[in-house]
């Protein structure tokens, strides 16, 4: 992260700390005490100057503390400008998963929610949210693959606001001492060379597991201390255990999973010039995951209970060589001796996953117009650009990615003007279900033969879905 951003984050943290200090000392007014709460916004006191709002809004999000502070600042600007009071509530990941759906079903949740874009269509199918006009606030400048992600039944059900690609983070000192370079491997053959050079000696090599035994039956080699100097540490790669997209990104970056593009079959001449259509390319995902089997002992995820010390501190200390994490996390945490590979630096067929978040409008809201006005304000390009400049939160507006430097932020299939590859994400939807089997295989709870069977079942299901859609 640039020094300016680090300084800004430090100032914001000091500001919050001072507020908390005054709160405990009892020397600050009640309104300021409430403003110090990290999870809820504060309602202006009855004596506040200015016009009284006719309607009020409630917005529920799930953000890091620093991002929530940024949103509160922007929200205050919106309230000052419009006179509309908006309450902000920050939720935990567990609340998003367990409480939000129940509250939406009971029509008790907020007017506006910030969802993972993958959840937008499921919410729409249940009737919990209202359609939005994609042209408001520059929403028509969203990359095509992302627009597809929030569209269903002819309508747009969410307004994308943030992108979050996965990135590769590595310890420069450890990788360099192990014979690596500043340029990381771009395909599986390059990674395999690096792994073989750092694998245990033959006497310590992993024995082959029978087909009917999971890989957990293999006895791992003795741990290699980081100070060995000429080898990687015992743990080569880490990722957050419950993050299936991180695992898929790991496979894609290693070159063991990738999309294969083929020209779609050409129809009769009267069908028009199909090569100009966004349907011009068919996507078929391919995987060669069994090639990773000899190295599985060196791939260990961070458990959900892992503390900060178990993740970034171990990475900085050289106990872990590489990690796959969301860009938003890397931008805040990565510092010397760590390096971050921009998602767009991975040369095809290698790549990285990209996730996003979208604002949605609850169907039970009684302030629809005010809510749409708030969403339009928070998704306009200048506001998105401010998020990028202050906290390195990537915008969805395609203008941010049209320059050469902007292209480095997103993998090739997800950049603007990549219409022929917009189906990469759609065709990968089933991969997230299959990734559960891949995670069990990585943990030694599934044999390679069983993994391949799961893959064949996944591919057959995808073929059946494609055939059904074509018939329709």
GUVEXRO-23207 format. One record per residue (C-alpha): residue number from 1; residue in one letter; x, y, z. Coordinates in steps of 0.2 Angstrom, whole numbers. Each point is the difference from the previous one (the first is absolute). Last residue first. Layout:
<nodes>
NODE|NUM|A|X|Y|Z
...
</nodes>
This chain:
<nodes>
NODE|472|X|-176|-118|-123
NODE|471|X|9|-14|-8
NODE|470|X|17|9|2
NODE|469|X|-4|2|19
NODE|468|X|-3|-18|2
NODE|467|X|16|-5|-9
NODE|466|X|10|12|11
NODE|465|X|-7|-7|16
NODE|464|X|3|-18|-5
NODE|463|X|18|4|-5
NODE|462|X|2|9|17
NODE|461|X|-6|-15|9
NODE|460|X|11|-12|-10
NODE|459|X|15|12|5
NODE|458|X|-4|-1|18
NODE|457|X|-2|-19|0
NODE|456|X|17|-1|-9
NODE|455|X|8|11|13
NODE|454|X|-7|-10|15
NODE|453|X|6|-16|-8
NODE|452|X|17|9|-2
NODE|451|X|0|4|19
NODE|450|X|-5|-18|4
NODE|449|X|15|-7|-9
NODE|448|X|12|13|8
NODE|447|X|-6|-6|17
NODE|446|X|-10|11|12
NODE|445|X|3|5|18
NODE|444|X|18|5|-3
NODE|443|X|-3|18|3
NODE|442|X|4|5|-18
NODE|441|X|-13|-14|-5
NODE|440|X|-13|8|12
NODE|439|X|3|17|-8
NODE|438|X|-2|-7|-17
NODE|437|X|-16|-8|5
NODE|436|X|-6|17|6
NODE|435|X|7|8|-16
NODE|434|X|-13|-9|-10
NODE|433|X|-14|11|7
NODE|432|X|10|15|-5
NODE|431|X|4|-7|-17
NODE|430|X|-18|0|-4
NODE|429|X|-1|18|-2
NODE|428|X|16|0|-12
NODE|427|X|-10|0|-16
NODE|426|X|-8|17|6
NODE|425|X|17|7|4
NODE|424|X|9|-4|-16
NODE|423|X|-16|5|-10
NODE|422|X|7|18|-3
NODE|421|X|14|-6|-10
NODE|420|X|-6|7|-17
NODE|419|X|-4|16|8
NODE|418|X|17|4|6
NODE|417|X|-2|19|-2
NODE|416|X|1|3|19
NODE|415|X|12|-12|9
NODE|414|X|-6|-16|8
NODE|413|X|6|-13|-12
NODE|412|X|18|8|1
NODE|411|X|3|0|18
NODE|410|X|-4|16|9
NODE|409|X|12|13|9
NODE|408|X|13|0|-14
NODE|407|X|-12|7|-12
NODE|406|X|-1|16|10
NODE|405|X|19|4|-3
NODE|404|X|-3|-2|-19
NODE|403|X|-15|11|0
NODE|402|X|-18|-6|-2
NODE|401|X|-2|-7|17
NODE|400|X|-6|14|11
NODE|399|X|-12|6|-14
NODE|398|X|-9|-17|1
NODE|397|X|-9|6|16
NODE|396|X|0|-14|12
NODE|395|X|11|8|13
NODE|394|X|15|-8|9
NODE|393|X|2|4|18
NODE|392|X|18|6|2
NODE|391|X|-5|9|17
NODE|390|X|2|18|-4
NODE|389|X|2|2|-19
NODE|388|X|-11|-15|-5
NODE|387|X|-14|5|12
NODE|386|X|1|18|-7
NODE|385|X|-1|-7|-18
NODE|384|X|-16|-9|5
NODE|383|X|-7|16|6
NODE|382|X|5|10|-16
NODE|381|X|-8|-14|-10
NODE|380|X|-17|-1|7
NODE|379|X|-5|-15|10
NODE|378|X|-3|8|17
NODE|377|X|-11|14|-7
NODE|376|X|-10|-11|-11
NODE|375|X|-3|-12|15
NODE|374|X|-5|15|11
NODE|373|X|-12|6|-13
NODE|372|X|-8|-17|-2
NODE|371|X|-3|-1|18
NODE|370|X|-8|17|0
NODE|369|X|-12|-6|-14
NODE|368|X|-4|-16|8
NODE|367|X|-4|6|18
NODE|366|X|-12|-12|6
NODE|365|X|11|-15|-2
NODE|364|X|-7|-17|-1
NODE|363|X|8|-5|-16
NODE|362|X|17|3|7
NODE|361|X|11|10|-12
NODE|360|X|17|-8|-5
NODE|359|X|18|7|1
NODE|358|X|13|-11|-9
NODE|357|X|16|-8|5
NODE|356|X|13|-9|-11
NODE|355|X|11|-15|-3
NODE|354|X|14|-3|-12
NODE|353|X|10|-16|-1
NODE|352|X|18|-1|-6
NODE|351|X|9|-5|-16
NODE|350|X|11|-12|-9
NODE|349|X|-4|-4|-18
NODE|348|X|4|14|-2
NODE|347|X|14|11|8
NODE|346|X|-3|4|19
NODE|345|X|5|19|1
NODE|344|X|-19|5|0
NODE|343|X|-3|-5|18
NODE|342|X|14|11|6
NODE|341|X|14|-10|8
NODE|340|X|2|5|18
NODE|339|X|18|0|8
NODE|338|X|4|-3|19
NODE|337|X|16|5|9
NODE|336|X|-6|13|3
NODE|335|X|-19|4|0
NODE|334|X|-16|-8|-4
NODE|333|X|-15|2|12
NODE|332|X|-11|14|-7
NODE|331|X|2|-3|-19
NODE|330|X|1|-19|3
NODE|329|X|-17|-1|8
NODE|328|X|-9|10|-13
NODE|327|X|9|-10|-14
NODE|326|X|-8|-16|7
NODE|325|X|13|-13|5
NODE|324|X|11|-14|-7
NODE|323|X|15|-3|10
NODE|322|X|18|-4|-3
NODE|321|X|16|-4|10
NODE|320|X|-6|-4|17
NODE|319|X|11|-1|16
NODE|318|X|9|15|-7
NODE|317|X|-3|12|14
NODE|316|X|-11|11|-11
NODE|315|X|-11|-15|-5
NODE|314|X|-1|-5|18
NODE|313|X|-5|17|5
NODE|312|X|-13|1|-13
NODE|311|X|-10|-15|4
NODE|310|X|2|-9|17
NODE|309|X|4|16|9
NODE|308|X|-16|8|-7
NODE|307|X|-9|-14|9
NODE|306|X|-5|-16|-8
NODE|305|X|-18|-6|5
NODE|304|X|-6|-2|-18
NODE|303|X|15|-11|-3
NODE|302|X|14|6|-11
NODE|301|X|3|-12|-14
NODE|300|X|15|-12|-2
NODE|299|X|9|-5|-17
NODE|298|X|17|-7|3
NODE|297|X|-6|-18|4
NODE|296|X|-10|1|-17
NODE|295|X|16|-1|-10
NODE|294|X|0|-17|-8
NODE|293|X|-19|3|-4
NODE|292|X|2|16|-10
NODE|291|X|0|-9|-17
NODE|290|X|-17|-8|5
NODE|289|X|-8|18|-2
NODE|288|X|1|0|-19
NODE|287|X|-16|10|-3
NODE|286|X|-10|7|-15
NODE|285|X|-14|13|-1
NODE|284|X|-9|1|-16
NODE|283|X|-5|17|-7
NODE|282|X|-9|3|-17
NODE|281|X|5|15|-9
NODE|280|X|-11|10|-12
NODE|279|X|-14|3|12
NODE|278|X|4|18|2
NODE|277|X|-4|1|-18
NODE|276|X|11|8|-14
NODE|275|X|6|-17|-6
NODE|274|X|-18|-5|-2
NODE|273|X|-3|11|-15
NODE|272|X|-18|-2|-3
NODE|271|X|-12|-15|2
NODE|270|X|-4|1|-18
NODE|269|X|17|-8|-4
NODE|268|X|-5|-16|9
NODE|267|X|8|-4|17
NODE|266|X|18|0|4
NODE|265|X|6|-11|14
NODE|264|X|8|10|15
NODE|263|X|18|3|-1
NODE|262|X|10|-8|14
NODE|261|X|7|7|16
NODE|260|X|7|-11|14
NODE|259|X|-2|6|17
NODE|258|X|14|-5|13
NODE|257|X|4|-11|14
NODE|256|X|17|-8|4
NODE|255|X|9|16|-6
NODE|254|X|7|4|17
NODE|253|X|-10|17|0
NODE|252|X|-16|-10|-5
NODE|251|X|2|-13|14
NODE|250|X|3|14|13
NODE|249|X|-14|10|-7
NODE|248|X|-12|-15|3
NODE|247|X|6|-1|18
NODE|246|X|-3|19|3
NODE|245|X|-17|-2|-8
NODE|244|X|-4|-14|13
NODE|243|X|4|11|14
NODE|242|X|-4|-11|16
NODE|241|X|19|-4|2
NODE|240|X|7|17|-2
NODE|239|X|16|-3|-11
NODE|238|X|17|-6|2
NODE|237|X|14|-6|-11
NODE|236|X|18|-7|3
NODE|235|X|-1|-6|18
NODE|234|X|16|-10|4
NODE|233|X|11|16|-3
NODE|232|X|7|2|-18
NODE|231|X|18|-6|-2
NODE|230|X|18|6|-1
NODE|229|X|1|11|16
NODE|228|X|-5|-14|13
NODE|227|X|-6|15|10
NODE|226|X|-18|-3|-4
NODE|225|X|1|-17|9
NODE|224|X|-5|-15|-11
NODE|223|X|-13|-11|9
NODE|222|X|3|-19|-1
NODE|221|X|-9|-8|-14
NODE|220|X|-19|-4|1
NODE|219|X|-5|-18|2
NODE|218|X|-13|-4|-13
NODE|217|X|-17|-6|6
NODE|216|X|-7|17|-1
NODE|215|X|1|-3|-19
NODE|214|X|-16|-10|1
NODE|213|X|2|-19|-3
NODE|212|X|-9|-10|-13
NODE|211|X|11|5|-14
NODE|210|X|16|-5|10
NODE|209|X|10|15|6
NODE|208|X|17|3|-7
NODE|207|X|14|3|12
NODE|206|X|5|18|3
NODE|205|X|19|3|-1
NODE|204|X|11|0|15
NODE|203|X|13|-11|-7
NODE|202|X|-2|9|-16
NODE|201|X|5|17|8
NODE|200|X|-14|11|4
NODE|199|X|-8|11|-14
NODE|198|X|8|17|-3
NODE|197|X|7|-2|-17
NODE|196|X|-15|-11|-5
NODE|195|X|-12|14|6
NODE|194|X|9|13|-11
NODE|193|X|1|-11|-15
NODE|192|X|-19|-4|3
NODE|191|X|-4|18|0
NODE|190|X|8|3|-16
NODE|189|X|-8|-15|-8
NODE|188|X|-17|6|7
NODE|187|X|0|17|-9
NODE|186|X|5|18|3
NODE|185|X|14|-3|13
NODE|184|X|4|15|10
NODE|183|X|11|14|-5
NODE|182|X|10|7|14
NODE|181|X|10|-16|1
NODE|180|X|0|-17|8
NODE|179|X|15|-9|6
NODE|178|X|-6|-4|18
NODE|177|X|9|16|6
NODE|176|X|-11|11|-12
NODE|175|X|-16|-9|6
NODE|174|X|4|3|18
NODE|173|X|5|18|-2
NODE|172|X|-14|5|-11
NODE|171|X|-14|-7|11
NODE|170|X|-15|-3|-11
NODE|169|X|-17|7|-4
NODE|168|X|-10|-6|-14
NODE|167|X|-16|10|-4
NODE|166|X|-19|-3|0
NODE|165|X|-11|13|-8
NODE|164|X|-11|11|10
NODE|163|X|-12|11|-10
NODE|162|X|-11|13|8
NODE|161|X|-17|9|-4
NODE|160|X|-11|-11|-10
NODE|159|X|-18|6|0
NODE|158|X|-12|-15|3
NODE|157|X|-16|-8|-7
NODE|156|X|3|4|-19
NODE|155|X|-16|-6|-9
NODE|154|X|-3|-11|-15
NODE|153|X|-4|-16|10
NODE|152|X|16|1|9
NODE|151|X|15|13|0
NODE|150|X|12|2|14
NODE|149|X|15|-11|-6
NODE|148|X|-4|5|-18
NODE|147|X|5|18|4
NODE|146|X|16|-7|7
NODE|145|X|5|-9|-16
NODE|144|X|-5|15|-10
NODE|143|X|12|12|9
NODE|142|X|-9|14|9
NODE|141|X|-2|16|-10
NODE|140|X|-19|-1|-1
NODE|139|X|0|2|19
NODE|138|X|5|18|-3
NODE|137|X|-10|7|14
NODE|136|X|-17|-6|-6
NODE|135|X|1|-10|-16
NODE|134|X|-2|-17|9
NODE|133|X|-18|5|5
NODE|132|X|-3|-11|15
NODE|131|X|-11|-15|3
NODE|130|X|-8|-3|18
NODE|129|X|6|-12|13
NODE|128|X|-6|-14|11
NODE|127|X|-11|-9|-13
NODE|126|X|9|-17|3
NODE|125|X|7|0|-18
NODE|124|X|7|17|3
NODE|123|X|10|-5|15
NODE|122|X|7|-15|-10
NODE|121|X|4|13|-14
NODE|120|X|10|11|12
NODE|119|X|10|-13|10
NODE|118|X|14|-1|-13
NODE|117|X|2|19|1
NODE|116|X|6|-1|18
NODE|115|X|-13|10|8
NODE|114|X|-1|18|7
NODE|113|X|-18|2|6
NODE|112|X|-12|15|-1
NODE|111|X|-17|2|8
NODE|110|X|6|-9|16
NODE|109|X|-7|-17|6
NODE|108|X|-17|-3|8
NODE|107|X|-10|-7|-15
NODE|106|X|-1|-17|9
NODE|105|X|8|-8|-15
NODE|104|X|13|13|-1
NODE|103|X|4|-2|19
NODE|102|X|2|-19|-2
NODE|101|X|11|2|-16
NODE|100|X|11|13|10
NODE|99|X|2|-10|16
NODE|98|X|10|-15|-5
NODE|97|X|12|4|-14
NODE|96|X|1|19|3
NODE|95|X|0|-2|19
NODE|94|X|15|-12|-1
NODE|93|X|10|12|-11
NODE|92|X|-3|13|13
NODE|91|X|-11|15|-2
NODE|90|X|3|19|-2
NODE|89|X|-16|11|2
NODE|88|X|-2|17|-8
NODE|87|X|-14|11|3
NODE|86|X|-5|12|-13
NODE|85|X|-8|17|3
NODE|84|X|-6|9|-16
NODE|83|X|5|19|0
NODE|82|X|7|-2|-17
NODE|81|X|17|8|0
NODE|80|X|4|-2|19
NODE|79|X|-7|-18|0
NODE|78|X|11|-5|-16
NODE|77|X|15|8|8
NODE|76|X|-3|-10|16
NODE|75|X|-2|-16|-10
NODE|74|X|17|4|-8
NODE|73|X|8|1|18
NODE|72|X|-10|-16|6
NODE|71|X|6|-9|-16
NODE|70|X|19|4|4
NODE|69|X|-2|-6|18
NODE|68|X|-8|-16|-6
NODE|67|X|14|-3|-11
NODE|66|X|13|2|14
NODE|65|X|-11|-12|12
NODE|64|X|-1|-13|-14
NODE|63|X|-17|-1|-9
NODE|62|X|-16|-9|1
NODE|61|X|-14|11|-4
NODE|60|X|-17|5|6
NODE|59|X|-8|16|-6
NODE|58|X|-16|8|9
NODE|57|X|-9|14|-8
NODE|56|X|-10|14|8
NODE|55|X|-14|11|-8
NODE|54|X|-6|18|2
NODE|53|X|17|6|5
NODE|52|X|1|15|12
NODE|51|X|8|15|-8
NODE|50|X|15|7|7
NODE|49|X|7|3|18
NODE|48|X|1|-15|12
NODE|47|X|-11|2|16
NODE|46|X|-9|-16|-2
NODE|45|X|17|-9|0
NODE|44|X|7|-7|-16
NODE|43|X|-1|-19|-1
NODE|42|X|16|-9|2
NODE|41|X|7|-14|-11
NODE|40|X|2|-18|6
NODE|39|X|14|-12|1
NODE|38|X|16|9|5
NODE|37|X|-7|10|14
NODE|36|X|9|16|1
NODE|35|X|-15|10|-6
NODE|34|X|-10|-5|15
NODE|33|X|13|9|12
NODE|32|X|-1|15|-12
NODE|31|X|-19|1|2
NODE|30|X|1|-2|19
NODE|29|X|12|14|2
NODE|28|X|19|-3|5
NODE|27|X|8|1|16
NODE|26|X|-5|-17|7
NODE|25|X|18|-6|1
NODE|24|X|-5|-16|-9
NODE|23|X|-8|9|-14
NODE|22|X|15|12|-2
NODE|21|X|11|-15|-2
NODE|20|X|-11|-8|-13
NODE|19|X|-1|16|-10
NODE|18|X|19|1|1
NODE|17|X|2|-17|-6
NODE|16|X|-11|3|-15
NODE|15|X|10|15|-5
NODE|14|X|16|-10|2
NODE|13|X|-7|-13|-12
NODE|12|X|-4|13|-13
NODE|11|X|17|8|1
NODE|10|X|8|-18|-2
NODE|9|X|-11|-3|-15
NODE|8|X|5|16|-8
NODE|7|X|19|-3|3
NODE|6|X|-2|-17|-8
NODE|5|X|-9|7|-15
NODE|4|X|14|13|-2
NODE|3|X|14|-13|1
NODE|2|X|-7|-10|-14
NODE|1|X|-7|-17|4
</nodes>
